[in-house]
Amino acid sequence: MADQVVDIAVVPVAGRGTRLLPMTKSQPKEMLPVGRKPVVQYVVEELVRCGIKRFLFITGPGKTAIENHFDLNPELIQMLRETGKEELLRELAFERAAVDYFYTRQRRQLGLGHAVLCAEPMVDGQPFVVALGDSIIGLQAQSDIVARMIAVFETEKADAVIAFETVPREDVIYYGIAEPEKNWDTNGHFFALKGIIEKPSPETAPSCLAVAARYVFSPVIFTHLKHTKPGKGEEIQLTDAIQRLIESGGKVLGMRLPEGERRFDIGNFESYFRAFVEFALADEEYGEGLREYIKHLMR
Ligand code: G1P
């Protein structure tokens, strides 16, 4: 089989995480623990399993903990060896994944679309994945949706493939929402998009299919991003650039997360708490005991 063409992921992590204050005052939200690992480690591990070899983080002020996390830490390794804690070394195995990390700063907070545009010089005319750094896909990040999106992107010669999940109609106000082409079955392997709109009202939303934090793009998206004016929240929206791409005749496809595979959003306390509890309950060592403890609390 030929090598996968798409092997670079752009991971925007520049958002300030104000909805999670005070936790995020001096710590990036992408470094918050969910079960045993910080959110961003799940994102990287998911993408490595999907064939990604290069990561470009779009960072902002106060995000250096992310760089430190993916760096090799020889002193820590030596200390674990010298103190006979060899078994803990496997917890650091992710440091040695055969991938490259790059970091650049979004120097002005102008929105997600602008953050992705910061990747252009590095992506250098190649197709790429965008994975939002505050969302985990699937329990313990076991999703292979990005690998399947890349396969469809390549075989269909698409300009973009976007992951979607169904949300309750009252929640469409939080997401980019798809308008699928009429004659396409959105339960099929993939579907074509006629339009996409950022955070519509429940009354005007064209569907309940919400963008689920993973995208594959051809570099043509940069041309559209450059011409995208500030939209919702006065920010340059990635969704608006995708709409421009569709209007210019680009082939934009959607894929739904499969049944039983969910997006865990770390952007607010409610969804963060739920994600933490669910991942902790799935922990091989402590999950069962925690389940008993919670049952005891609920009595
Ligand atoms: C962003 C995107 C939105 C998408 C969401 C979750 O919104 O703008 O289209 O549905 O991520 O993937 P945010 O959560 O940054 O407001």
Boltz pocket constraint, residues with backbone or C-beta under 6 A from the ligand:
constraints:
  - pocket:
      binder: B
      contacts: [[A, 112], [A, 132], [A, 135], [A, 174], [A, 175], [A, 176], [A, 177], [A, 198], [A, 210], [A, 211], [A, 212], [A, 213], [A, 214], [A, 237], [A, 238], [A, 239], [A, 267]]
      max_distance: 6.0
